[in-house]
């Protein structure tokens, strides 16, 4: 199981690099990421968020939607800035939390390898927050970011029947 997750995460990172290269018309997006190029990082992070959301949705029927939170206005996008996902769930389960934790850990490990030495000291790269239906409808906590007028979270994955 672990080796399959490592392979999946490695593919996510490679796909995100390719996506960045396609969008930028560049041959080596990795070098741009290591230089903290904000445009390259934006494309890379968006693609990675979509794939992480897809992974969570594939592995739990309780996941309804996944959103990526934008950076704060005063926060500079860098290669070491954590990626924050808000996951709307119909029910939060220990199994889903375990899946998210495994994804967070493996992604951190593989991301460090990809962006070494820049990310060698990174302790957290992916933050996953779960929001249940009640909190989502009441816009409590991070659910408020989804419909924010100032800096709305961007949907990156959605279950087809929602």
WOWO-V6849 format. One record per backbone hydrogen bond with DSSP energy under -1.0 kcal/mol. CO is the residue of the C=O (numbers start at 1). NH is the residue of the N-H. If there is no record, write none. Layout:
co & nh
CO & NH
CO & NH
This chain:
co & nh
1 & 5
2 & 6
3 & 7
4 & 8
5 & 9
6 & 10
7 & 11
8 & 12
9 & 13
10 & 14
11 & 15
12 & 16
13 & 17
14 & 18
15 & 19
16 & 20
17 & 21
18 & 22
19 & 23
20 & 24
21 & 25
21 & 26
28 & 32
29 & 33
30 & 34
32 & 37
33 & 36
37 & 41
38 & 42
39 & 43
40 & 44
41 & 45
42 & 46
43 & 47
44 & 48
45 & 49
46 & 50
47 & 51
48 & 52
49 & 53
50 & 54
51 & 55
52 & 56
53 & 57
54 & 58
55 & 59
60 & 63
62 & 90
64 & 159
65 & 88
66 & 156
66 & 157
67 & 86
68 & 154
72 & 75
78 & 81
83 & 127
84 & 69
85 & 129
86 & 67
87 & 131
88 & 64
88 & 65
93 & 97
94 & 98
95 & 99
96 & 100
97 & 101
98 & 102
99 & 103
100 & 104
101 & 105
102 & 106
103 & 107
104 & 108
105 & 109
106 & 110
107 & 111
108 & 112
109 & 113
110 & 114
111 & 115
115 & 119
117 & 120
119 & 122
125 & 83
127 & 85
129 & 87
131 & 89
132 & 136
133 & 137
134 & 138
135 & 140
140 & 143
141 & 144
142 & 145
145 & 153
154 & 68
157 & 66
159 & 162
